[in-house]
């Protein structure tokens, strides 16, 4: 099994609603396969005298897991916890500087997607990787943590130690009580919001790469925590590691979002059970994939 990586270059930020359409097409592959598999289990067996092969009653091979990565045009998305409570004046505040607003079925609260950030949606069937919903969320968080390490940034899931002890080293030893990836007690590097439908995942993470995200996050209360602030790989003095050279933090500003997307895909493929590698899929091949 390969992780199919579909990446939209950050040089041309894409409409968030377009990525939702692509995500729905990819999720539908998994949902249709699950429906076909369930149907095959309840279908009656062929008559003993039939010469038909039993394989004709089996569903096609399961779809490959998909990682959709992109940088969207500025948008604020609300999650299930606050979509219905947002007032018209609050929406007007969010969109006053040119961003759009979109209500989402994912978990979590209001967050930002746009320039300076890598958004990554992992669409797959959880049972294919022996993952529960909770373990899936932790897997995504751990994937961002491991990717951050590539760039010299130490990060972790949030723990009480991060909140109450200013000089406490970042640790993963304690149970996470707030989703996402943090570099300090109130410094959030990545937000996580997932939607599960009949065991199929959609949505994913918003991974802050450069300082461009800072002014956009100033217009919201990240995670509903007034003291929390958004940080980025660049702000955390990250350094990019590439096959041909080792650069400094400034390299992340130049081509970092696309480089981080490639790194994240490799980390996800390495950690996802049953996956043996990454297959880069050209966005122009999407139509063929769905055919």
C-alpha positions in Angstrom: 0.0 0.0 0.0 1.3 3.5 -0.9 0.4 6.8 0.5 -0.8 8.9 -2.4 0.4 12.5 -1.9 -1.5 15.2 -3.8 0.2 18.6 -3.3 -0.9 22.0 -4.6 2.2 24.3 -4.7 2.1 27.1 -2.2 3.1 29.6 -4.9 -0.5 29.8 -5.9 -2.8 29.6 -2.8 -5.9 27.7 -3.7 -9.6 28.3 -2.8 -10.4 26.4 0.4 -13.7 25.3 -1.0 -12.0 23.7 -3.9 -9.9 21.5 -1.6 -13.1 20.5 0.2 -14.5 19.3 -3.1 -11.3 17.3 -3.8 -11.4 15.9 -0.3 -15.0 14.8 -0.7 -14.2 13.0 -4.0 -11.3 11.2 -2.3 -13.3 10.3 0.8 -16.1 9.0 -1.4 -13.7 6.4 -2.8 -13.2 5.0 0.7 -16.9 5.2 1.6 -18.0 3.5 -1.6 -15.5 0.7 -1.0 -16.7 0.2 2.6 -20.3 0.0 1.3 -19.3 -2.5 -1.4 -17.5 -4.6 1.2 -20.5 -4.6 3.5 -22.8 -5.6 0.7 -20.5 -8.5 -0.3 -20.7 -9.8 3.2 -24.5 -10.0 3.3 -25.0 -11.1 -0.3 -26.1 -14.7 -0.7 -23.6 -17.2 -2.0 -23.8 -18.4 -5.6 -25.7 -21.7 -6.1 -23.5 -24.8 -5.7 -24.0 -25.6 -9.4 -22.9 -22.2 -10.5 -19.5 -22.1 -12.2 -19.1 -18.4 -11.4 -16.0 -17.6 -9.4 -16.6 -16.5 -5.9 -14.2 -13.6 -6.6 -16.9 -11.9 -8.6 -18.7 -11.4 -5.3 -15.8 -9.6 -3.7 -15.2 -5.8 -3.8 -12.4 -4.2 -5.6 -9.1 -3.6 -3.8 -9.3 -0.9 -1.1 -8.4 2.7 -2.1 -4.9 3.9 -1.2 -4.7 6.4 1.7 -4.5 10.0 0.4 -2.6 13.0 1.8 -3.9 16.2 0.3 -1.5 19.2 1.1 -1.9 22.8 0.1 -1.8 26.4 1.1 -5.2 28.0 0.8 -6.3 31.6 0.2 -6.9 33.2 3.6 -9.9 31.6 5.3 -11.2 31.2 8.8 -12.9 27.9 9.4 -15.2 27.1 12.4 -15.5 23.6 13.8 -18.4 21.7 15.4 -17.8 23.4 18.7 -18.5 26.9 17.6 -20.0 26.9 14.1 -23.5 27.6 15.4 -22.5 30.1 18.0 -20.6 32.5 15.8 -22.5 35.8 15.4 -22.8 37.8 12.2 -20.6 40.6 13.8 -17.9 38.0 14.7 -18.0 36.7 11.1 -17.7 40.3 9.8 -14.7 40.8 12.1 -13.0 37.7 10.7 -13.5 38.7 7.1 -12.8 42.4 7.4 -9.2 42.0 6.2 -10.0 40.0 3.1 -10.3 36.5 4.4 -13.4 34.3 3.8 -15.3 32.3 6.4 -16.4 28.7 6.2 -18.3 26.5 8.6 -16.8 23.0 8.9 -17.9 19.6 10.2 -14.5 18.9 11.7 -13.8 18.9 15.4 -12.3 21.9 17.2 -12.8 25.7 17.2 -12.2 28.6 14.8 -8.8 28.5 13.1 -7.0 30.1 10.2 -5.7 28.6 7.0 -3.8 30.5 4.4 -0.3 31.8 3.3 2.4 30.8 5.7 0.7 27.6 6.6 0.7 24.0 5.3 -2.8 22.5 5.5 -2.8 18.7 5.3 -5.9 16.4 5.0 -5.3 12.7 5.5 -8.1 10.7 3.9 -8.1 7.0 4.7 -10.0 4.1 6.2 -9.0 3.8 9.8 -9.4 0.0 10.0 -6.8 -0.4 7.2 -4.2 0.9 9.6 -5.5 -0.6 12.9 -6.3 2.9 14.2 -9.1 4.1 16.5 -10.2 7.8 16.1 -8.3 8.8 19.2 -5.1 7.0 18.0 -5.6 8.6 14.5 -5.5 12.1 16.1 -2.4 11.3 18.1 -0.8 9.8 14.9 -1.3 13.1 13.1 0.1 15.1 16.0 3.1 12.8 16.3 3.7 13.1 12.5 3.9 16.9 12.9 6.2 16.5 15.9 8.5 14.2 13.9 8.5 16.5 10.9 9.3 19.5 13.2 12.3 17.6 14.4 13.7 17.5 10.9 13.8 21.2 10.9 15.4 21.5 14.3 12.2 22.4 16.3 11.3 20.5 19.4 7.5 20.2 19.8 5.0 18.0 21.7 1.4 17.4 22.4 0.2 19.7 25.1 0.6 18.6 28.7 0.1 20.2 32.1 3.8 20.5 32.3 3.8 22.9 29.4 1.2 25.1 31.0 2.3 25.3 34.7 6.1 25.2 34.5 7.6 27.8 32.3 11.0 26.2 32.1 9.8 22.7 31.9 11.2 20.9 28.9 8.8 19.9 26.2 7.6 16.4 26.9 5.2 13.8 25.5 5.1 11.8 28.8 1.8 13.3 30.0 -1.7 12.8 28.6 -2.6 15.5 26.1 -5.5 17.6 27.2 -5.6 20.1 24.3 -5.3 19.0 20.7 -2.6 20.1 18.4 1.2 20.5 18.6 2.9 22.9 20.9 6.4 24.2 21.3 5.8 25.7 24.7 3.0 26.1 27.3 1.1 28.7 25.3 2.9 28.4 21.9 0.9 26.5 19.3 2.6 25.3 16.2 -0.1 23.2 14.6 -3.9 22.9 15.0 -5.8 19.6 14.5 -9.4 19.1 13.4 -10.7 15.8 12.1 -14.0 14.5 10.8 -14.8 10.8 10.9 -17.6 9.3 8.7 -18.2 5.6 8.9 -14.6 5.0 9.8 -13.2 7.2 7.1 -11.1 10.2 8.1 -11.1 13.7 6.5 -9.6 17.1 7.3 -6.4 17.1 9.3 -3.8 19.7 10.4 -2.9 23.3 10.0 0.9 23.4 10.3 2.4 26.9 10.7 5.5 27.3 8.6 6.3 31.0 8.4 5.6 34.3 10.1 2.9 35.2 7.6 0.3 33.4 9.8 0.9 35.8 12.8 -1.4 38.7 11.9 -4.2 36.4 10.9 -4.2 34.6 14.2 -4.3 37.8 16.1 -8.0 38.1 15.0 -9.1 35.0 16.8 -8.7 33.3 20.2 -6.7 30.2 19.2 -8.3 27.1 20.7 -10.4 29.2 22.9 -7.4 29.9 25.1 -6.8 33.7 25.4 -3.1 33.3 26.4 -2.3 31.0 23.5 -0.4 32.3 20.5 0.4 30.9 17.1 4.1 30.2 16.4 5.8 28.9 13.3 8.8 26.8 12.3 10.5 30.0 11.2 9.7 31.8 14.4 11.0 28.8 16.4 14.4 29.2 14.7 13.8 26.2 12.5 16.3 25.0 9.9 15.4 23.1 6.8 17.1 19.9 6.0 17.3 18.9 2.3 19.0 16.1 0.5 21.4 18.4 -1.3 22.1 21.0 1.4 21.5 22.2 4.9 20.2 25.8 5.1 19.1 28.2 7.7 15.7 29.4 8.8 15.4 31.9 5.9 15.1 28.9 3.5 11.8 28.0 5.0 10.5 31.4 4.1 11.4 30.9 0.5 10.3 27.4 -0.3 9.5 25.9 3.0 5.8 25.1 2.8 6.3 22.8 -0.2 9.4 21.3 1.4 7.6 20.7 4.6 4.7 19.1 2.7 7.2 16.6 1.2 8.8 15.9 4.6 5.4 15.4 6.3 4.3 13.0 3.6 7.4 10.9 4.2 6.8 10.9 7.9 3.1 9.9 7.6 4.0 7.1 5.2 6.7 5.8 7.5 4.3 5.7 10.5 1.1 4.5 8.9 0.6 0.8 9.3 0.5 -1.1 6.0 2.1 1.7 4.0 5.4 1.1 2.4 6.1 4.4 0.6 4.9 7.6 -1.0 3.4 8.0 -4.5 3.4 11.6 -5.7 0.2 12.3 -7.6 0.0 15.2 -10.0 -3.1 17.3 -9.4 -3.9 16.9 -13.1 -4.3 13.2 -12.5 -7.2 13.6 -10.0 -9.8 13.2 -12.7 -8.2 10.0 -13.9 -8.0 8.7 -10.3 -11.7 9.4 -9.8 -12.6 7.7 -13.0 
